[in-house]
């Protein structure tokens, strides 16, 4: 896949190139936004989440915070299991 470069150093790829090598487009989008064209006209922009958040002023969501690597694992108590008739399982 060859990424085209325009005068303003904007990455542009065709939708066909995008479909053939999504991974390459994602790698390029980590560096700068990538414009995807269809029949020569820009139709989509691929960018990193960090770039998107910076442009929109968004901060991390609770899901992002909960998924943070490096946090210690938390042991949750085992819950009781019940069958469809309301009988507790595991008490044999």
GROMACS elastic network, one bead per residue, 0.5 to 0.9 nm:
[ bonds ]
;  ai    aj funct       b0    kb
    1    13     6  0.86561   500
    1    17     6  0.59597   500
    1    18     6  0.81912   500
    1    20     6  0.75634   500
    1    21     6  0.66186   500
    1    24     6  0.75822   500
    1    25     6  0.88985   500
    2    13     6  0.77348   500
    2    17     6  0.77334   500
    3    11     6  0.64272   500
    3    12     6  0.61993   500
    3    13     6  0.56057   500
    3    14     6  0.86942   500
    3    17     6  0.83988   500
    3    25     6  0.84161   500
    3    28     6  0.87591   500
    4    10     6  0.83300   500
    4    11     6  0.60545   500
    4    12     6  0.53054   500
    4    13     6  0.62125   500
    4    14     6  0.89766   500
    5     8     6  0.79277   500
    5     9     6  0.56184   500
    5    10     6  0.58052   500
    5    11     6  0.52282   500
    5    12     6  0.62787   500
    5    13     6  0.88517   500
    6     9     6  0.53401   500
    6    10     6  0.56409   500
    6    11     6  0.70178   500
    6    12     6  0.74403   500
    7    10     6  0.73472   500
    8    11     6  0.89469   500
   10    32     6  0.77335   500
   10    33     6  0.73433   500
   10    34     6  0.69883   500
   10    35     6  0.75515   500
   11    28     6  0.78955   500
   11    29     6  0.85139   500
   11    32     6  0.74804   500
   11    33     6  0.68408   500
   11    35     6  0.60920   500
   11    36     6  0.86256   500
   12    33     6  0.88836   500
   12    34     6  0.56929   500
   12    36     6  0.58754   500
   12    37     6  0.71393   500
   12    42     6  0.83367   500
   13    16     6  0.80775   500
   13    17     6  0.61009   500
   13    18     6  0.64911   500
   13    25     6  0.81160   500
   13    34     6  0.72323   500
   13    35     6  0.62819   500
   13    36     6  0.50389   500
   13    37     6  0.62043   500
   14    17     6  0.51528   500
   14    18     6  0.62067   500
   14    19     6  0.86580   500
   14    35     6  0.82903   500
   14    36     6  0.54054   500
   14    38     6  0.61418   500
   14    39     6  0.78551   500
   14    40     6  0.74813   500
   14    42     6  0.86868   500
   15    19     6  0.61232   500
   15    20     6  0.85810   500
   15    36     6  0.56977   500
   15    37     6  0.55958   500
   15    38     6  0.56120   500
   15    39     6  0.84137   500
   15    43     6  0.88088   500
   16    19     6  0.51549   500
   16    20     6  0.62075   500
   16    21     6  0.87601   500
   16    37     6  0.87913   500
   16    38     6  0.82343   500
   17    20     6  0.50910   500
   17    21     6  0.62229   500
   17    22     6  0.80430   500
   17    25     6  0.86186   500
   17    36     6  0.87823   500
   18    21     6  0.54061   500
   18    22     6  0.52616   500
   18    23     6  0.85788   500
   18    24     6  0.81070   500
   18    25     6  0.63604   500
   18    36     6  0.72016   500
   19    22     6  0.58539   500
   21    24     6  0.55327   500
   21    25     6  0.66981   500
   21    26     6  0.89349   500
   22    25     6  0.51379   500
   22    26     6  0.62122   500
   22    27     6  0.86989   500
   23    26     6  0.50674   500
   23    27     6  0.62144   500
   23    28     6  0.86680   500
   24    27     6  0.50951   500
   24    28     6  0.62384   500
   24    29     6  0.85987   500
   25    28     6  0.51053   500
   25    29     6  0.61094   500
   25    30     6  0.88347   500
   25    34     6  0.71178   500
   25    46     6  0.78120   500
   26    30     6  0.65063   500
   26    34     6  0.84768   500
   26    46     6  0.74438   500
   26    47     6  0.77414   500
   26    48     6  0.79586   500
   27    30     6  0.53960   500
   27    31     6  0.73464   500
   28    31     6  0.55401   500
   28    32     6  0.65029   500
   28    33     6  0.76156   500
   28    34     6  0.69265   500
   28    47     6  0.85821   500
   29    34     6  0.55277   500
   29    45     6  0.89921   500
   29    46     6  0.60202   500
   29    48     6  0.58451   500
   30    33     6  0.75710   500
   30    47     6  0.66252   500
   30    48     6  0.52978   500
   30    49     6  0.87391   500
   30    50     6  0.87541   500
   30    51     6  0.84707   500
   31    47     6  0.83962   500
   31    48     6  0.80922   500
   32    46     6  0.87379   500
   32    47     6  0.66710   500
   32    48     6  0.79253   500
   32    51     6  0.82568   500
   33    45     6  0.63986   500
   33    46     6  0.55984   500
   33    48     6  0.74785   500
   33    51     6  0.81372   500
   34    44     6  0.83007   500
   34    45     6  0.55289   500
   34    46     6  0.50197   500
   34    47     6  0.64131   500
   35    42     6  0.62080   500
   35    43     6  0.74712   500
   35    44     6  0.58616   500
   35    46     6  0.63949   500
   35    47     6  0.88969   500
   36    41     6  0.82560   500
   36    42     6  0.56860   500
   36    43     6  0.59477   500
   36    44     6  0.51108   500
   36    45     6  0.60095   500
   36    46     6  0.74885   500
   37    40     6  0.54498   500
   37    43     6  0.53667   500
   37    44     6  0.69547   500
   37    45     6  0.89668   500
   38    41     6  0.54010   500
   38    42     6  0.63939   500
   38    43     6  0.62760   500
   38    44     6  0.88589   500
   39    42     6  0.84512   500
   42    45     6  0.79385   500
   47    50     6  0.81815   500
   47    51     6  0.63117   500
   47    52     6  0.66123   500
   48    51     6  0.52277   500
   48    52     6  0.63138   500
   48    53     6  0.86645   500
   49    53     6  0.60422   500
   49    54     6  0.84730   500
   50    53     6  0.51822   500
   50    54     6  0.61237   500
   50    55     6  0.86402   500
   51    54     6  0.50712   500
   51    55     6  0.61600   500
   51    56     6  0.86181   500
   52    55     6  0.51594   500
   52    56     6  0.61409   500
   52    57     6  0.82770   500
   52    58     6  0.81293   500
   53    56     6  0.51394   500
   53    57     6  0.55332   500
   53    59     6  0.65431   500
   53    60     6  0.83480   500
   54    57     6  0.51657   500
   54    58     6  0.66717   500
   54    59     6  0.82558   500
   55    58     6  0.79672   500
   58    61     6  0.85349   500
   60    63     6  0.79751   500
   60    64     6  0.58283   500
   60    65     6  0.67729   500
   61    64     6  0.51536   500
   61    65     6  0.64112   500
   61    66     6  0.87142   500
   62    65     6  0.50232   500
   62    66     6  0.60837   500
   62    67     6  0.85433   500
   63    66     6  0.51313   500
   63    67     6  0.61418   500
   63    68     6  0.87400   500
   64    67     6  0.51889   500
   64    68     6  0.63731   500
   65    68     6  0.53283   500
   66    69     6  0.87290   500
   66    71     6  0.88769   500
   67    71     6  0.86474   500
   68    71     6  0.64971   500
   69    72     6  0.86734   500
   70    73     6  0.88834   500
   71    74     6  0.89293   500
   76    79     6  0.86949   500
   80    88     6  0.71472   500
   80    89     6  0.74771   500
   80    90     6  0.84120   500
   81    87     6  0.85615   500
   81    88     6  0.58921   500
   81    89     6  0.53358   500
   81    90     6  0.74495   500
   82    85     6  0.78541   500
   82    86     6  0.57159   500
   82    87     6  0.54375   500
   82    89     6  0.52909   500
   82    90     6  0.87700   500
   83    86     6  0.54302   500
   83    87     6  0.54644   500
   83    88     6  0.64608   500
   83    89     6  0.65236   500
   84    87     6  0.73976   500
   85    88     6  0.89692   500
   88    91     6  0.69022   500
   89    92     6  0.79141   500
